[in-house]
Structures are given as C-alpha cells and as structure tokens.
Amino acid sequence: MQQIYVKFNSVDQVNQFVNLIDQFDVNFELGLGRRTVDAKSIMGILAMDLSQPLILRYDSDDYRIKESISSLLFEK
C-alpha cells in the first residue's frame, strides 16, 4: 500500500484531484487519523478538514499516479 500526503488550497484543486485519480482503476482512500473517505468523492473530501495535509492511501505501484498529482503532494 502506498501512502503519500496531499494538501488542497482550494475547491478547484479538490475537483482537479478527483478528475486525475478517477482515471485510474485503483481504490483511493483519503483521510487523517481515523476519519477516511473515498478519495474519488468530491463531497467526501470537502467534508474533511482541508486546512492540513491529508494522507492518500492506495494499492498500486503505478508511478503515473504520483506524477499526475505532483502539484498537490506535501512533504512532511
């Protein structure tokens, strides 16, 4: 399982993120602590606290996933 941090600064970034990961036939989970949502759900993401980085988890070794969302990656 891959685990990376992402950070959103606007609703437009959330929309862009969902459109990008929706291209992959992979299950994505986004959250912090015990609270997680389906990362392909715009409404789920918007219900999260976007003021801090969130953890994106997915089961794939496809390097294109990380490349496609590189502008949203957050280094802790």
PDB file of N, CA, C and O in Angstrom:
ATOM      1  N   MET A   1       0.847  -1.183   0.000  1.00  0.00           N
ATOM      2  CA  MET A   1       0.000   0.000   0.000  1.00  0.00           C
ATOM      3  C   MET A   1       0.886   1.237   0.000  1.00  0.00           C
ATOM      4  O   MET A   1       1.815   1.352   0.800  1.00  0.00           O
ATOM      5  N   GLN A   2       0.590   2.146  -0.894  1.00  0.00           N
ATOM      6  CA  GLN A   2       1.302   3.420  -0.990  1.00  0.00           C
ATOM      7  C   GLN A   2       0.627   4.414  -0.051  1.00  0.00           C
ATOM      8  O   GLN A   2      -0.588   4.372   0.144  1.00  0.00           O
ATOM      9  N   GLN A   3       1.413   5.295   0.520  1.00  0.00           N
ATOM     10  CA  GLN A   3       0.885   6.332   1.395  1.00  0.00           C
ATOM     11  C   GLN A   3       1.661   7.617   1.148  1.00  0.00           C
ATOM     12  O   GLN A   3       2.878   7.664   1.322  1.00  0.00           O
ATOM     13  N   ILE A   4       0.935   8.665   0.736  1.00  0.00           N
ATOM     14  CA  ILE A   4       1.551   9.960   0.490  1.00  0.00           C
ATOM     15  C   ILE A   4       0.654  11.046   1.083  1.00  0.00           C
ATOM     16  O   ILE A   4      -0.531  10.824   1.332  1.00  0.00           O
ATOM     17  N   TYR A   5       1.235  12.212   1.301  1.00  0.00           N
ATOM     18  CA  TYR A   5       0.470  13.343   1.832  1.00  0.00           C
ATOM     19  C   TYR A   5       0.107  14.289   0.695  1.00  0.00           C
ATOM     20  O   TYR A   5       0.915  14.561  -0.193  1.00  0.00           O
ATOM     21  N   VAL A   6      -1.131  14.787   0.741  1.00  0.00           N
ATOM     22  CA  VAL A   6      -1.580  15.790  -0.223  1.00  0.00           C
ATOM     23  C   VAL A   6      -2.174  16.962   0.549  1.00  0.00           C
ATOM     24  O   VAL A   6      -2.657  16.808   1.671  1.00  0.00           O
ATOM     25  N   LYS A   7      -2.125  18.129  -0.073  1.00  0.00           N
ATOM     26  CA  LYS A   7      -2.660  19.343   0.554  1.00  0.00           C
ATOM     27  C   LYS A   7      -3.441  20.120  -0.491  1.00  0.00           C
ATOM     28  O   LYS A   7      -2.948  20.371  -1.590  1.00  0.00           O
ATOM     29  N   PHE A   8      -4.666  20.498  -0.139  1.00  0.00           N
ATOM     30  CA  PHE A   8      -5.528  21.258  -1.039  1.00  0.00           C
ATOM     31  C   PHE A   8      -5.646  22.696  -0.542  1.00  0.00           C
ATOM     32  O   PHE A   8      -5.814  22.939   0.653  1.00  0.00           O
ATOM     33  N   ASN A   9      -5.555  23.646  -1.473  1.00  0.00           N
ATOM     34  CA  ASN A   9      -5.689  25.053  -1.132  1.00  0.00           C
ATOM     35  C   ASN A   9      -6.988  25.664  -1.643  1.00  0.00           C
ATOM     36  O   ASN A   9      -7.302  26.815  -1.340  1.00  0.00           O
ATOM     37  N   SER A  10      -7.745  24.883  -2.425  1.00  0.00           N
ATOM     38  CA  SER A  10      -8.998  25.410  -2.966  1.00  0.00           C
ATOM     39  C   SER A  10      -9.909  24.266  -3.398  1.00  0.00           C
ATOM     40  O   SER A  10      -9.475  23.123  -3.543  1.00  0.00           O
ATOM     41  N   VAL A  11     -11.164  24.598  -3.596  1.00  0.00           N
ATOM     42  CA  VAL A  11     -12.135  23.625  -4.098  1.00  0.00           C
ATOM     43  C   VAL A  11     -11.757  23.199  -5.516  1.00  0.00           C
ATOM     44  O   VAL A  11     -11.969  22.047  -5.894  1.00  0.00           O
ATOM     45  N   ASP A  12     -11.201  24.116  -6.295  1.00  0.00           N
ATOM     46  CA  ASP A  12     -10.760  23.776  -7.653  1.00  0.00           C
ATOM     47  C   ASP A  12      -9.687  22.697  -7.618  1.00  0.00           C
ATOM     48  O   ASP A  12      -9.682  21.808  -8.470  1.00  0.00           O
ATOM     49  N   GLN A  13      -8.786  22.758  -6.656  1.00  0.00           N
ATOM     50  CA  GLN A  13      -7.753  21.724  -6.537  1.00  0.00           C
ATOM     51  C   GLN A  13      -8.368  20.376  -6.181  1.00  0.00           C
ATOM     52  O   GLN A  13      -7.916  19.343  -6.676  1.00  0.00           O
ATOM     53  N   VAL A  14      -9.382  20.371  -5.340  1.00  0.00           N
ATOM     54  CA  VAL A  14     -10.068  19.121  -4.996  1.00  0.00           C
ATOM     55  C   VAL A  14     -10.700  18.536  -6.252  1.00  0.00           C
ATOM     56  O   VAL A  14     -10.577  17.338  -6.509  1.00  0.00           O
ATOM     57  N   ASN A  15     -11.365  19.359  -7.021  1.00  0.00           N
ATOM     58  CA  ASN A  15     -12.006  18.908  -8.258  1.00  0.00           C
ATOM     59  C   ASN A  15     -10.970  18.356  -9.241  1.00  0.00           C
ATOM     60  O   ASN A  15     -11.181  17.305  -9.846  1.00  0.00           O
ATOM     61  N   GLN A  16      -9.873  19.053  -9.394  1.00  0.00           N
ATOM     62  CA  GLN A  16      -8.795  18.609 -10.281  1.00  0.00           C
ATOM     63  C   GLN A  16      -8.238  17.264  -9.804  1.00  0.00           C
ATOM     64  O   GLN A  16      -8.012  16.362 -10.611  1.00  0.00           O
ATOM     65  N   PHE A  17      -8.021  17.133  -8.506  1.00  0.00           N
ATOM     66  CA  PHE A  17      -7.501  15.908  -7.917  1.00  0.00           C
ATOM     67  C   PHE A  17      -8.414  14.723  -8.219  1.00  0.00           C
ATOM     68  O   PHE A  17      -7.952  13.676  -8.672  1.00  0.00           O
ATOM     69  N   VAL A  18      -9.705  14.893  -7.968  1.00  0.00           N
ATOM     70  CA  VAL A  18     -10.663  13.805  -8.205  1.00  0.00           C
ATOM     71  C   VAL A  18     -10.680  13.420  -9.682  1.00  0.00           C
ATOM     72  O   VAL A  18     -10.714  12.234 -10.008  1.00  0.00           O
ATOM     73  N   ASN A  19     -10.657  14.390 -10.562  1.00  0.00           N
ATOM     74  CA  ASN A  19     -10.635  14.088 -12.002  1.00  0.00           C
ATOM     75  C   ASN A  19      -9.379  13.326 -12.399  1.00  0.00           C
ATOM     76  O   ASN A  19      -9.440  12.443 -13.255  1.00  0.00           O
ATOM     77  N   LEU A  20      -8.250  13.649 -11.796  1.00  0.00           N
ATOM     78  CA  LEU A  20      -6.993  12.966 -12.116  1.00  0.00           C
ATOM     79  C   LEU A  20      -6.978  11.527 -11.623  1.00  0.00           C
ATOM     80  O   LEU A  20      -6.628  10.624 -12.383  1.00  0.00           O
ATOM     81  N   ILE A  21      -7.349  11.295 -10.373  1.00  0.00           N
ATOM     82  CA  ILE A  21      -7.264   9.931  -9.844  1.00  0.00           C
ATOM     83  C   ILE A  21      -8.390   9.043 -10.363  1.00  0.00           C
ATOM     84  O   ILE A  21      -8.279   7.818 -10.337  1.00  0.00           O
ATOM     85  N   ASP A  22      -9.467   9.656 -10.831  1.00  0.00           N
ATOM     86  CA  ASP A  22     -10.584   8.879 -11.375  1.00  0.00           C
ATOM     87  C   ASP A  22     -10.174   8.123 -12.641  1.00  0.00           C
ATOM     88  O   ASP A  22     -10.851   7.177 -13.042  1.00  0.00           O
ATOM     89  N   GLN A  23      -9.085   8.528 -13.263  1.00  0.00           N
ATOM     90  CA  GLN A  23      -8.595   7.870 -14.475  1.00  0.00           C
ATOM     91  C   GLN A  23      -7.968   6.508 -14.181  1.00  0.00           C
ATOM     92  O   GLN A  23      -7.763   5.709 -15.095  1.00  0.00           O
ATOM     93  N   PHE A  24      -7.664   6.240 -12.913  1.00  0.00           N
ATOM     94  CA  PHE A  24      -7.002   5.004 -12.527  1.00  0.00           C
ATOM     95  C   PHE A  24      -8.001   4.038 -11.895  1.00  0.00           C
ATOM     96  O   PHE A  24      -8.828   4.436 -11.075  1.00  0.00           O
ATOM     97  N   ASP A  25      -7.915   2.774 -12.281  1.00  0.00           N
ATOM     98  CA  ASP A  25      -8.790   1.745 -11.732  1.00  0.00           C
ATOM     99  C   ASP A  25      -8.173   1.210 -10.436  1.00  0.00           C
ATOM    100  O   ASP A  25      -7.773   0.049 -10.347  1.00  0.00           O
ATOM    101  N   VAL A  26      -8.109   2.083  -9.449  1.00  0.00           N
ATOM    102  CA  VAL A  26      -7.481   1.794  -8.164  1.00  0.00           C
ATOM    103  C   VAL A  26      -8.376   2.386  -7.080  1.00  0.00           C
ATOM    104  O   VAL A  26      -8.992   3.432  -7.286  1.00  0.00           O
ATOM    105  N   ASN A  27      -8.450   1.720  -5.927  1.00  0.00           N
ATOM    106  CA  ASN A  27      -9.180   2.278  -4.790  1.00  0.00           C
ATOM    107  C   ASN A  27      -8.280   3.248  -4.053  1.00  0.00           C
ATOM    108  O   ASN A  27      -7.154   2.909  -3.688  1.00  0.00           O
ATOM    109  N   PHE A  28      -8.780   4.457  -3.835  1.00  0.00           N
ATOM    110  CA  PHE A  28      -8.052   5.506  -3.133  1.00  0.00           C
ATOM    111  C   PHE A  28      -8.799   5.860  -1.857  1.00  0.00           C
ATOM    112  O   PHE A  28     -10.027   5.945  -1.846  1.00  0.00           O
ATOM    113  N   GLU A  29      -8.058   6.060  -0.799  1.00  0.00           N
ATOM    114  CA  GLU A  29      -8.622   6.443   0.490  1.00  0.00           C
ATOM    115  C   GLU A  29      -7.890   7.701   0.961  1.00  0.00           C
ATOM    116  O   GLU A  29      -6.665   7.785   0.879  1.00  0.00           O
ATOM    117  N   LEU A  30      -8.640   8.657   1.446  1.00  0.00           N
ATOM    118  CA  LEU A  30      -8.050   9.919   1.871  1.00  0.00           C
ATOM    119  C   LEU A  30      -8.515  10.215   3.287  1.00  0.00           C
ATOM    120  O   LEU A  30      -9.697  10.067   3.596  1.00  0.00           O
ATOM    121  N   GLY A  31      -7.610  10.625   4.136  1.00  0.00           N
ATOM    122  CA  GLY A  31      -8.036  10.936   5.485  1.00  0.00           C
ATOM    123  C   GLY A  31      -6.923  11.379   6.394  1.00  0.00           C
ATOM    124  O   GLY A  31      -5.795  11.644   5.976  1.00  0.00           O
ATOM    125  N   LEU A  32      -7.288  11.449   7.663  1.00  0.00           N
ATOM    126  CA  LEU A  32      -6.349  11.823   8.706  1.00  0.00           C
ATOM    127  C   LEU A  32      -6.858  11.193   9.989  1.00  0.00           C
ATOM    128  O   LEU A  32      -8.014  11.381  10.368  1.00  0.00           O
ATOM    129  N   GLY A  33      -5.996  10.451  10.650  1.00  0.00           N
ATOM    130  CA  GLY A  33      -6.435   9.752  11.854  1.00  0.00           C
ATOM    131  C   GLY A  33      -7.413   8.652  11.503  1.00  0.00           C
ATOM    132  O   GLY A  33      -7.193   7.886  10.565  1.00  0.00           O
ATOM    133  N   ARG A  34      -8.475   8.579  12.246  1.00  0.00           N
ATOM    134  CA  ARG A  34      -9.474   7.526  11.999  1.00  0.00           C
ATOM    135  C   ARG A  34     -10.484   7.883  10.918  1.00  0.00           C
ATOM    136  O   ARG A  34     -11.187   7.011  10.408  1.00  0.00           O
ATOM    137  N   ARG A  35     -10.556   9.130  10.575  1.00  0.00           N
ATOM    138  CA  ARG A  35     -11.555   9.573   9.600  1.00  0.00           C
ATOM    139  C   ARG A  35     -10.999   9.453   8.186  1.00  0.00           C
ATOM    140  O   ARG A  35     -10.005  10.092   7.843  1.00  0.00           O
ATOM    141  N   THR A  36     -11.644   8.635   7.378  1.00  0.00           N
ATOM    142  CA  THR A  36     -11.226   8.464   5.983  1.00  0.00           C
ATOM    143  C   THR A  36     -12.438   8.515   5.078  1.00  0.00           C
ATOM    144  O   THR A  36     -13.558   8.209   5.487  1.00  0.00           O
ATOM    145  N   VAL A  37     -12.191   8.908   3.837  1.00  0.00           N
ATOM    146  CA  VAL A  37     -13.254   8.959   2.831  1.00  0.00           C
ATOM    147  C   VAL A  37     -12.721   8.374   1.529  1.00  0.00           C
ATOM    148  O   VAL A  37     -11.514   8.225   1.342  1.00  0.00           O
ATOM    149  N   ASP A  38     -13.640   8.049   0.646  1.00  0.00           N
ATOM    150  CA  ASP A  38     -13.282   7.628  -0.707  1.00  0.00           C
ATOM    151  C   ASP A  38     -12.692   8.847  -1.406  1.00  0.00           C
ATOM    152  O   ASP A  38     -13.369   9.865  -1.548  1.00  0.00           O
ATOM    153  N   ALA A  39     -11.449   8.755  -1.839  1.00  0.00           N
ATOM    154  CA  ALA A  39     -10.767   9.907  -2.431  1.00  0.00           C
ATOM    155  C   ALA A  39     -11.338  10.287  -3.795  1.00  0.00           C
ATOM    156  O   ALA A  39     -10.990  11.339  -4.331  1.00  0.00           O
ATOM    157  N   LYS A  40     -12.192   9.467  -4.357  1.00  0.00           N
ATOM    158  CA  LYS A  40     -12.824   9.810  -5.637  1.00  0.00           C
ATOM    159  C   LYS A  40     -14.155  10.531  -5.422  1.00  0.00           C
ATOM    160  O   LYS A  40     -14.881  10.794  -6.381  1.00  0.00           O
ATOM    161  N   SER A  41     -14.472  10.848  -4.178  1.00  0.00           N
ATOM    162  CA  SER A  41     -15.714  11.531  -3.832  1.00  0.00           C
ATOM    163  C   SER A  41     -15.429  12.991  -3.478  1.00  0.00           C
ATOM    164  O   SER A  41     -14.839  13.283  -2.438  1.00  0.00           O
ATOM    165  N   ILE A  42     -15.848  13.888  -4.340  1.00  0.00           N
ATOM    166  CA  ILE A  42     -15.647  15.316  -4.083  1.00  0.00           C
ATOM    167  C   ILE A  42     -16.329  15.723  -2.780  1.00  0.00           C
ATOM    168  O   ILE A  42     -15.738  16.433  -1.966  1.00  0.00           O
ATOM    169  N   MET A  43     -17.551  15.284  -2.584  1.00  0.00           N
ATOM    170  CA  MET A  43     -18.292  15.655  -1.378  1.00  0.00           C
ATOM    171  C   MET A  43     -17.607  15.099  -0.124  1.00  0.00           C
ATOM    172  O   MET A  43     -17.562  15.769   0.908  1.00  0.00           O
ATOM    173  N   GLY A  44     -17.080  13.887  -0.215  1.00  0.00           N
ATOM    174  CA  GLY A  44     -16.364  13.301   0.913  1.00  0.00           C
ATOM    175  C   GLY A  44     -15.138  14.109   1.283  1.00  0.00           C
ATOM    176  O   GLY A  44     -14.880  14.359   2.460  1.00  0.00           O
ATOM    177  N   ILE A  45     -14.383  14.518   0.274  1.00  0.00           N
ATOM    178  CA  ILE A  45     -13.174  15.306   0.518  1.00  0.00           C
ATOM    179  C   ILE A  45     -13.524  16.659   1.110  1.00  0.00           C
ATOM    180  O   ILE A  45     -12.865  17.121   2.042  1.00  0.00           O
ATOM    181  N   LEU A  46     -14.557  17.296   0.576  1.00  0.00           N
ATOM    182  CA  LEU A  46     -14.942  18.619   1.066  1.00  0.00           C
ATOM    183  C   LEU A  46     -15.456  18.575   2.505  1.00  0.00           C
ATOM    184  O   LEU A  46     -15.489  19.602   3.183  1.00  0.00           O
ATOM    185  N   ALA A  47     -15.855  17.395   2.971  1.00  0.00           N
ATOM    186  CA  ALA A  47     -16.294  17.248   4.357  1.00  0.00           C
ATOM    187  C   ALA A  47     -15.114  17.119   5.312  1.00  0.00           C
ATOM    188  O   ALA A  47     -15.289  17.159   6.530  1.00  0.00           O
ATOM    189  N   MET A  48     -13.913  16.966   4.761  1.00  0.00           N
ATOM    190  CA  MET A  48     -12.704  16.838   5.577  1.00  0.00           C
ATOM    191  C   MET A  48     -12.167  18.223   5.949  1.00  0.00           C
ATOM    192  O   MET A  48     -12.557  19.232   5.363  1.00  0.00           O
ATOM    193  N   ASP A  49     -11.271  18.250   6.926  1.00  0.00           N
ATOM    194  CA  ASP A  49     -10.584  19.481   7.310  1.00  0.00           C
ATOM    195  C   ASP A  49      -9.450  19.708   6.314  1.00  0.00           C
ATOM    196  O   ASP A  49      -8.418  19.041   6.388  1.00  0.00           O
ATOM    197  N   LEU A  50      -9.633  20.634   5.393  1.00  0.00           N
ATOM    198  CA  LEU A  50      -8.650  20.860   4.333  1.00  0.00           C
ATOM    199  C   LEU A  50      -7.549  21.835   4.741  1.00  0.00           C
ATOM    200  O   LEU A  50      -6.704  22.190   3.920  1.00  0.00           O
ATOM    201  N   SER A  51      -7.549  22.264   5.981  1.00  0.00           N
ATOM    202  CA  SER A  51      -6.525  23.207   6.422  1.00  0.00           C
ATOM    203  C   SER A  51      -5.192  22.516   6.720  1.00  0.00           C
ATOM    204  O   SER A  51      -4.177  23.175   6.942  1.00  0.00           O
ATOM    205  N   GLN A  52      -5.208  21.198   6.722  1.00  0.00           N
ATOM    206  CA  GLN A  52      -3.983  20.454   6.978  1.00  0.00           C
ATOM    207  C   GLN A  52      -3.796  19.362   5.933  1.00  0.00           C
ATOM    208  O   GLN A  52      -4.753  18.989   5.255  1.00  0.00           O
ATOM    209  N   PRO A  53      -2.588  18.850   5.793  1.00  0.00           N
ATOM    210  CA  PRO A  53      -2.342  17.788   4.813  1.00  0.00           C
ATOM    211  C   PRO A  53      -3.130  16.525   5.164  1.00  0.00           C
ATOM    212  O   PRO A  53      -3.340  16.209   6.335  1.00  0.00           O
ATOM    213  N   LEU A  54      -3.553  15.823   4.137  1.00  0.00           N
ATOM    214  CA  LEU A  54      -4.291  14.577   4.309  1.00  0.00           C
ATOM    215  C   LEU A  54      -3.456  13.428   3.757  1.00  0.00           C
ATOM    216  O   LEU A  54      -2.612  13.629   2.884  1.00  0.00           O
ATOM    217  N   ILE A  55      -3.692  12.240   4.263  1.00  0.00           N
ATOM    218  CA  ILE A  55      -2.963  11.056   3.819  1.00  0.00           C
ATOM    219  C   ILE A  55      -3.761  10.359   2.720  1.00  0.00           C
ATOM    220  O   ILE A  55      -4.931  10.022   2.904  1.00  0.00           O
ATOM    221  N   LEU A  56      -3.121  10.151   1.593  1.00  0.00           N
ATOM    222  CA  LEU A  56      -3.722   9.417   0.479  1.00  0.00           C
ATOM    223  C   LEU A  56      -3.124   8.014   0.481  1.00  0.00           C
ATOM    224  O   LEU A  56      -1.905   7.849   0.423  1.00  0.00           O
ATOM    225  N   ARG A  57      -3.986   7.015   0.548  1.00  0.00           N
ATOM    226  CA  ARG A  57      -3.540   5.617   0.517  1.00  0.00           C
ATOM    227  C   ARG A  57      -4.152   4.933  -0.699  1.00  0.00           C
ATOM    228  O   ARG A  57      -5.314   5.151  -1.040  1.00  0.00           O
ATOM    229  N   TYR A  58      -3.340   4.103  -1.340  1.00  0.00           N
ATOM    230  CA  TYR A  58      -3.826   3.349  -2.499  1.00  0.00           C
ATOM    231  C   TYR A  58      -2.946   2.132  -2.734  1.00  0.00           C
ATOM    232  O   TYR A  58      -1.773   2.112  -2.362  1.00  0.00           O
ATOM    233  N   ASP A  59      -3.531   1.121  -3.356  1.00  0.00           N
ATOM    234  CA  ASP A  59      -2.814  -0.119  -3.649  1.00  0.00           C
ATOM    235  C   ASP A  59      -2.445  -0.178  -5.117  1.00  0.00           C
ATOM    236  O   ASP A  59      -3.174  -0.750  -5.927  1.00  0.00           O
ATOM    237  N   SER A  60      -1.322   0.409  -5.454  1.00  0.00           N
ATOM    238  CA  SER A  60      -0.825   0.374  -6.826  1.00  0.00           C
ATOM    239  C   SER A  60       0.622   0.849  -6.834  1.00  0.00           C
ATOM    240  O   SER A  60       1.014   1.707  -6.044  1.00  0.00           O
ATOM    241  N   ASP A  61       1.390   0.290  -7.718  1.00  0.00           N
ATOM    242  CA  ASP A  61       2.772   0.728  -7.907  1.00  0.00           C
ATOM    243  C   ASP A  61       2.913   1.583  -9.158  1.00  0.00           C
ATOM    244  O   ASP A  61       4.026   1.856  -9.607  1.00  0.00           O
ATOM    245  N   ASP A  62       1.791   2.001  -9.718  1.00  0.00           N
ATOM    246  CA  ASP A  62       1.792   2.784 -10.951  1.00  0.00           C
ATOM    247  C   ASP A  62       2.369   4.177 -10.680  1.00  0.00           C
ATOM    248  O   ASP A  62       1.753   4.987  -9.988  1.00  0.00           O
ATOM    249  N   TYR A  63       3.538   4.444 -11.221  1.00  0.00           N
ATOM    250  CA  TYR A  63       4.233   5.721 -10.993  1.00  0.00           C
ATOM    251  C   TYR A  63       3.445   6.911 -11.545  1.00  0.00           C
ATOM    252  O   TYR A  63       3.653   8.044 -11.111  1.00  0.00           O
ATOM    253  N   ARG A  64       2.546   6.666 -12.494  1.00  0.00           N
ATOM    254  CA  ARG A  64       1.776   7.762 -13.104  1.00  0.00           C
ATOM    255  C   ARG A  64       0.834   8.428 -12.107  1.00  0.00           C
ATOM    256  O   ARG A  64       0.482   9.596 -12.268  1.00  0.00           O
ATOM    257  N   ILE A  65       0.429   7.696 -11.087  1.00  0.00           N
ATOM    258  CA  ILE A  65      -0.477   8.273 -10.086  1.00  0.00           C
ATOM    259  C   ILE A  65       0.209   9.442  -9.388  1.00  0.00           C
ATOM    260  O   ILE A  65      -0.326  10.549  -9.332  1.00  0.00           O
ATOM    261  N   LYS A  66       1.388   9.183  -8.861  1.00  0.00           N
ATOM    262  CA  LYS A  66       2.127  10.233  -8.155  1.00  0.00           C
ATOM    263  C   LYS A  66       2.487  11.387  -9.086  1.00  0.00           C
ATOM    264  O   LYS A  66       2.438  12.550  -8.685  1.00  0.00           O
ATOM    265  N   GLU A  67       2.846  11.068 -10.320  1.00  0.00           N
ATOM    266  CA  GLU A  67       3.167  12.115 -11.301  1.00  0.00           C
ATOM    267  C   GLU A  67       1.971  13.004 -11.579  1.00  0.00           C
ATOM    268  O   GLU A  67       2.109  14.224 -11.676  1.00  0.00           O
ATOM    269  N   SER A  68       0.792  12.397 -11.708  1.00  0.00           N
ATOM    270  CA  SER A  68      -0.385  13.168 -12.090  1.00  0.00           C
ATOM    271  C   SER A  68      -0.835  14.142 -11.002  1.00  0.00           C
ATOM    272  O   SER A  68      -1.447  15.168 -11.300  1.00  0.00           O
ATOM    273  N   ILE A  69      -0.535  13.824  -9.744  1.00  0.00           N
ATOM    274  CA  ILE A  69      -0.945  14.704  -8.642  1.00  0.00           C
ATOM    275  C   ILE A  69       0.244  15.400  -7.987  1.00  0.00           C
ATOM    276  O   ILE A  69       0.141  15.863  -6.851  1.00  0.00           O
ATOM    277  N   SER A  70       1.348  15.476  -8.679  1.00  0.00           N
ATOM    278  CA  SER A  70       2.583  16.009  -8.095  1.00  0.00           C
ATOM    279  C   SER A  70       2.429  17.430  -7.543  1.00  0.00           C
ATOM    280  O   SER A  70       3.088  17.775  -6.562  1.00  0.00           O
ATOM    281  N   SER A  71       1.589  18.245  -8.139  1.00  0.00           N
ATOM    282  CA  SER A  71       1.428  19.620  -7.667  1.00  0.00           C
ATOM    283  C   SER A  71       0.705  19.693  -6.310  1.00  0.00           C
ATOM    284  O   SER A  71       0.727  20.731  -5.648  1.00  0.00           O
ATOM    285  N   LEU A  72       0.075  18.601  -5.909  1.00  0.00           N
ATOM    286  CA  LEU A  72      -0.661  18.570  -4.647  1.00  0.00           C
ATOM    287  C   LEU A  72       0.072  17.835  -3.537  1.00  0.00           C
ATOM    288  O   LEU A  72      -0.401  17.783  -2.402  1.00  0.00           O
ATOM    289  N   LEU A  73       1.228  17.265  -3.864  1.00  0.00           N
ATOM    290  CA  LEU A  73       1.974  16.497  -2.869  1.00  0.00           C
ATOM    291  C   LEU A  73       2.516  17.421  -1.781  1.00  0.00           C
ATOM    292  O   LEU A  73       2.900  18.562  -2.039  1.00  0.00           O
ATOM    293  N   PHE A  74       2.532  16.901  -0.581  1.00  0.00           N
ATOM    294  CA  PHE A  74       3.011  17.667   0.577  1.00  0.00           C
ATOM    295  C   PHE A  74       4.068  16.828   1.264  1.00  0.00           C
ATOM    296  O   PHE A  74       3.833  15.664   1.587  1.00  0.00           O
ATOM    297  N   GLU A  75       5.222  17.412   1.485  1.00  0.00           N
ATOM    298  CA  GLU A  75       6.309  16.716   2.176  1.00  0.00           C
ATOM    299  C   GLU A  75       6.254  17.055   3.650  1.00  0.00           C
ATOM    300  O   GLU A  75       6.340  18.223   4.029  1.00  0.00           O
ATOM    301  N   LYS A  76       6.114  16.050   4.472  1.00  0.00           N
ATOM    302  CA  LYS A  76       6.061  16.255   5.924  1.00  0.00           C
ATOM    303  C   LYS A  76       7.417  16.217   6.510  1.00  0.00           C
ATOM    304  O   LYS A  76       7.570  16.371   7.722  1.00  0.00           O
TER     305      LYS A  76
END
